[in-house]
Amino acid sequence: MTGPCMLYCGRAAVPLQWVGSVKAPTRTGAILTGDLYACADCLPHLGVMVERHVQERDLKALTAR
């Protein structure tokens, strides 16, 4: 699939990979559900952010015991 990257770069007409389903609030307060697509250049950045989040979450779970 080709289209605009929905993550960081916002480039148009690039090859995309499906990341997953997302829920996002609108300016009116409604919640929209849709699919998120990203280009190959942005996916590694997303991976780093997810990895950091998981590490912090797991560390909090260990120290809460």
N, CA, C and O atoms as a GROMACS GRO file, in nm:
protein
  260
    1MET      N    1   0.085  -0.117   0.000
    1MET     CA    2   0.000   0.000   0.000
    1MET      C    3   0.089   0.124   0.000
    1MET      O    4   0.194   0.126   0.065
    2THR      N    5   0.048   0.224  -0.072
    2THR     CA    6   0.121   0.350  -0.078
    2THR      C    7   0.028   0.462  -0.034
    2THR      O    8  -0.090   0.463  -0.069
    3GLY      N    9   0.083   0.556   0.042
    3GLY     CA   10   0.002   0.668   0.088
    3GLY      C   11   0.084   0.754   0.182
    3GLY      O   12   0.206   0.742   0.186
    4PRO      N   13   0.018   0.840   0.260
    4PRO     CA   14   0.090   0.927   0.354
    4PRO      C   15   0.125   0.853   0.484
    4PRO      O   16   0.043   0.779   0.538
    5CYS      N   17   0.246   0.873   0.532
    5CYS     CA   18   0.288   0.816   0.660
    5CYS      C   19   0.210   0.886   0.771
    5CYS      O   20   0.204   1.009   0.775
    6MET      N   21   0.152   0.809   0.859
    6MET     CA   22   0.071   0.864   0.967
    6MET      C   23   0.150   0.888   1.095
    6MET      O   24   0.094   0.932   1.196
    7LEU      N   25   0.279   0.858   1.092
    7LEU     CA   26   0.360   0.879   1.213
    7LEU      C   27   0.437   1.009   1.203
    7LEU      O   28   0.378   1.115   1.183
    8TYR      N   29   0.567   1.002   1.216
    8TYR     CA   30   0.650   1.119   1.239
    8TYR      C   31   0.679   1.203   1.115
    8TYR      O   32   0.670   1.325   1.121
    9CYS      N   33   0.712   1.140   1.004
    9CYS     CA   34   0.760   1.217   0.889
    9CYS      C   35   0.649   1.283   0.809
    9CYS      O   36   0.668   1.390   0.753
   10GLY      N   37   0.531   1.220   0.803
   10GLY     CA   38   0.419   1.276   0.730
   10GLY      C   39   0.437   1.281   0.580
   10GLY      O   40   0.361   1.348   0.509
   11ARG      N   41   0.539   1.210   0.529
   11ARG     CA   42   0.562   1.212   0.384
   11ARG      C   43   0.443   1.151   0.311
   11ARG      O   44   0.375   1.061   0.362
   12ALA      N   45   0.420   1.200   0.191
   12ALA     CA   46   0.309   1.151   0.108
   12ALA      C   47   0.360   1.049   0.009
   12ALA      O   48   0.477   1.052  -0.029
   13ALA      N   49   0.273   0.961  -0.033
   13ALA     CA   50   0.301   0.864  -0.140
   13ALA      C   51   0.426   0.781  -0.114
   13ALA      O   52   0.514   0.771  -0.200
   14VAL      N   53   0.434   0.720   0.005
   14VAL     CA   54   0.544   0.630   0.039
   14VAL      C   55   0.486   0.490   0.063
   14VAL      O   56   0.369   0.478   0.099
   15PRO      N   57   0.567   0.386   0.045
   15PRO     CA   58   0.520   0.252   0.080
   15PRO      C   59   0.491   0.245   0.231
   15PRO      O   60   0.569   0.294   0.312
   16LEU      N   61   0.380   0.184   0.267
   16LEU     CA   62   0.337   0.181   0.407
   16LEU      C   63   0.322   0.039   0.458
   16LEU      O   64   0.298  -0.056   0.382
   17GLN      N   65   0.336   0.028   0.589
   17GLN     CA   66   0.309  -0.098   0.657
   17GLN      C   67   0.202  -0.071   0.762
   17GLN      O   68   0.205   0.032   0.830
   18TRP      N   69   0.107  -0.163   0.774
   18TRP     CA   70   0.003  -0.150   0.875
   18TRP      C   71   0.064  -0.169   1.012
   18TRP      O   72   0.133  -0.268   1.035
   19VAL      N   73   0.040  -0.077   1.103
   19VAL     CA   74   0.092  -0.084   1.240
   19VAL      C   75  -0.010  -0.148   1.332
   19VAL      O   76   0.025  -0.230   1.416
   20GLY      N   77  -0.136  -0.110   1.317
   20GLY     CA   78  -0.241  -0.165   1.401
   20GLY      C   79  -0.359  -0.072   1.406
   20GLY      O   80  -0.361   0.032   1.341
   21SER      N   81  -0.458  -0.111   1.484
   21SER     CA   82  -0.576  -0.028   1.503
   21SER      C   83  -0.550   0.072   1.615
   21SER      O   84  -0.481   0.041   1.712
   22VAL      N   85  -0.605   0.190   1.601
   22VAL     CA   86  -0.588   0.294   1.702
   22VAL      C   87  -0.722   0.358   1.733
   22VAL      O   88  -0.815   0.355   1.652
   23LYS      N   89  -0.730   0.416   1.853
   23LYS     CA   90  -0.842   0.500   1.892
   23LYS      C   91  -0.785   0.637   1.922
   23LYS      O   92  -0.685   0.650   1.992
   24ALA      N   93  -0.849   0.740   1.867
   24ALA     CA   94  -0.800   0.876   1.886
   24ALA      C   95  -0.916   0.971   1.908
   24ALA      O   96  -1.020   0.961   1.842
   25PRO      N   97  -0.897   1.066   2.001
   25PRO     CA   98  -1.003   1.165   2.024
   25PRO      C   99  -1.002   1.272   1.915
   25PRO      O  100  -0.897   1.306   1.860
   26THR      N  101  -1.120   1.323   1.885
   26THR     CA  102  -1.131   1.434   1.791
   26THR      C  103  -1.144   1.565   1.870
   26THR      O  104  -1.153   1.563   1.992
   27ARG      N  105  -1.144   1.675   1.800
   27ARG     CA  106  -1.159   1.806   1.866
   27ARG      C  107  -1.296   1.821   1.932
   27ARG      O  108  -1.312   1.900   2.024
   28THR      N  109  -1.393   1.745   1.885
   28THR     CA  110  -1.528   1.754   1.942
   28THR      C  111  -1.547   1.659   2.060
   28THR      O  112  -1.653   1.659   2.124
   29GLY      N  113  -1.446   1.577   2.089
   29GLY     CA  114  -1.455   1.484   2.201
   29GLY      C  115  -1.496   1.344   2.161
   29GLY      O  116  -1.495   1.253   2.245
   30ALA      N  117  -1.531   1.325   2.036
   30ALA     CA  118  -1.566   1.190   1.989
   30ALA      C  119  -1.439   1.106   1.980
   30ALA      O  120  -1.328   1.159   1.965
   31ILE      N  121  -1.455   0.976   1.988
   31ILE     CA  122  -1.343   0.884   1.974
   31ILE      C  123  -1.357   0.811   1.841
   31ILE      O  124  -1.458   0.746   1.815
   32LEU      N  125  -1.256   0.823   1.757
   32LEU     CA  126  -1.254   0.755   1.628
   32LEU      C  127  -1.164   0.633   1.636
   32LEU      O  128  -1.061   0.636   1.702
   33THR      N  129  -1.203   0.527   1.570
   33THR     CA  130  -1.122   0.406   1.558
   33THR      C  131  -1.082   0.390   1.413
   33THR      O  132  -1.166   0.401   1.323
   34GLY      N  133  -0.955   0.363   1.390
   34GLY     CA  134  -0.908   0.346   1.253
   34GLY      C  135  -0.778   0.269   1.248
   34GLY      O  136  -0.727   0.225   1.351
   35ASP      N  137  -0.726   0.254   1.130
   35ASP     CA  138  -0.599   0.183   1.109
   35ASP      C  139  -0.485   0.282   1.099
   35ASP      O  140  -0.501   0.391   1.043
   36LEU      N  141  -0.370   0.245   1.154
   36LEU     CA  142  -0.251   0.329   1.150
   36LEU      C  143  -0.149   0.266   1.056
   36LEU      O  144  -0.118   0.148   1.066
   37TYR      N  145  -0.099   0.347   0.964
   37TYR     CA  146   0.001   0.303   0.867
   37TYR      C  147   0.125   0.390   0.881
   37TYR      O  148   0.115   0.510   0.906
   38ALA      N  149   0.243   0.329   0.865
   38ALA     CA  150   0.368   0.403   0.877
   38ALA      C  151   0.467   0.356   0.772
   38ALA      O  152   0.458   0.244   0.720
   39CYS      N  153   0.562   0.443   0.742
   39CYS     CA  154   0.667   0.409   0.645
   39CYS      C  155   0.782   0.337   0.716
   39CYS      O  156   0.790   0.336   0.839
   40ALA      N  157   0.869   0.279   0.638
   40ALA     CA  158   0.982   0.203   0.692
   40ALA      C  159   1.079   0.289   0.771
   40ALA      O  160   1.148   0.239   0.860
   41ASP      N  161   1.087   0.418   0.740
   41ASP     CA  162   1.178   0.507   0.813
   41ASP      C  163   1.126   0.539   0.953
   41ASP      O  164   1.206   0.560   1.044
   42CYS      N  165   0.995   0.543   0.971
   42CYS     CA  166   0.937   0.579   1.100
   42CYS      C  167   0.918   0.460   1.194
   42CYS      O  168   0.914   0.476   1.316
   43LEU      N  169   0.907   0.340   1.138
   43LEU     CA  170   0.881   0.223   1.223
   43LEU      C  171   0.989   0.198   1.328
   43LEU      O  172   0.954   0.163   1.440
   44PRO      N  173   1.119   0.213   1.298
   44PRO     CA  174   1.219   0.193   1.403
   44PRO      C  175   1.204   0.290   1.520
   44PRO      O  176   1.227   0.252   1.634
   45HIS      N  177   1.164   0.413   1.493
   45HIS     CA  178   1.144   0.511   1.600
   45HIS      C  179   1.028   0.468   1.690
   45HIS      O  180   1.035   0.480   1.812
   46LEU      N  181   0.924   0.418   1.629
   46LEU     CA  182   0.810   0.366   1.706
   46LEU      C  183   0.855   0.248   1.791
   46LEU      O  184   0.816   0.236   1.908
   47GLY      N  185   0.935   0.160   1.735
   47GLY     CA  186   0.986   0.044   1.809
   47GLY      C  187   1.065   0.084   1.932
   47GLY      O  188   1.051   0.022   2.038
   48VAL      N  189   1.147   0.187   1.920
   48VAL     CA  190   1.225   0.235   2.035
   48VAL      C  191   1.133   0.288   2.143
   48VAL      O  192   1.153   0.261   2.261
   49MET      N  193   1.032   0.364   2.103
   49MET     CA  194   0.939   0.418   2.202
   49MET      C  195   0.861   0.308   2.273
   49MET      O  196   0.841   0.315   2.394
   50VAL      N  197   0.818   0.207   2.200
   50VAL     CA  198   0.746   0.096   2.260
   50VAL      C  199   0.837   0.019   2.355
   50VAL      O  200   0.796  -0.019   2.465
   51GLU      N  201   0.960  -0.004   2.313
   51GLU     CA  202   1.055  -0.076   2.398
   51GLU      C  203   1.078  -0.002   2.530
   51GLU      O  204   1.080  -0.064   2.636
   52ARG      N  205   1.095   0.130   2.524
   52ARG     CA  206   1.114   0.210   2.646
   52ARG      C  207   0.992   0.201   2.736
   52ARG      O  208   1.004   0.188   2.858
   53HIS      N  209   0.875   0.209   2.675
   53HIS     CA  210   0.752   0.202   2.754
   53HIS      C  211   0.740   0.068   2.826
   53HIS      O  212   0.706   0.064   2.944
   54VAL      N  213   0.769  -0.040   2.756
   54VAL     CA  214   0.760  -0.174   2.815
   54VAL      C  215   0.861  -0.189   2.928
   54VAL      O  216   0.829  -0.245   3.033
   55GLN      N  217   0.982  -0.139   2.908
   55GLN     CA  218   1.084  -0.148   3.013
   55GLN      C  219   1.041  -0.071   3.138
   55GLN      O  220   1.054  -0.121   3.249
   56GLU      N  221   0.989   0.050   3.120
   56GLU     CA  222   0.943   0.130   3.234
   56GLU      C  223   0.825   0.064   3.304
   56GLU      O  224   0.819   0.062   3.427
   57ARG      N  225   0.732   0.011   3.227
   57ARG     CA  226   0.615  -0.057   3.284
   57ARG      C  227   0.658  -0.178   3.365
   57ARG      O  228   0.611  -0.199   3.477
   58ASP      N  229   0.748  -0.258   3.308
   58ASP     CA  230   0.793  -0.378   3.378
   58ASP      C  231   0.873  -0.344   3.504
   58ASP      O  232   0.862  -0.414   3.605
   59LEU      N  233   0.952  -0.239   3.498
   59LEU     CA  234   1.029  -0.198   3.615
   59LEU      C  235   0.936  -0.152   3.728
   59LEU      O  236   0.958  -0.185   3.844
   60LYS      N  237   0.832  -0.077   3.692
   60LYS     CA  238   0.734  -0.034   3.793
   60LYS      C  239   0.663  -0.154   3.855
   60LYS      O  240   0.637  -0.155   3.975
   61ALA      N  241   0.632  -0.254   3.774
   61ALA     CA  242   0.565  -0.372   3.825
   61ALA      C  243   0.655  -0.449   3.920
   61ALA      O  244   0.607  -0.504   4.020
   62LEU      N  245   0.784  -0.454   3.892
   62LEU     CA  246   0.878  -0.525   3.979
   62LEU      C  247   0.898  -0.452   4.111
   62LEU      O  248   0.906  -0.515   4.216
   63THR      N  249   0.906  -0.318   4.106
   63THR     CA  250   0.930  -0.243   4.229
   63THR      C  251   0.804  -0.228   4.313
   63THR      O  252   0.814  -0.191   4.430
   64ALA      N  253   0.688  -0.254   4.257
   64ALA     CA  254   0.562  -0.244   4.332
   64ALA      C  255   0.538  -0.365   4.419
   64ALA      O  256   0.449  -0.363   4.504
   65ARG      N  257   0.613  -0.469   4.399
   65ARG     CA  258   0.592  -0.593   4.478
   65ARG      C  259   0.644  -0.582   4.616
   65ARG      O  260   0.634  -0.676   4.694
   0.00000   0.00000   0.00000
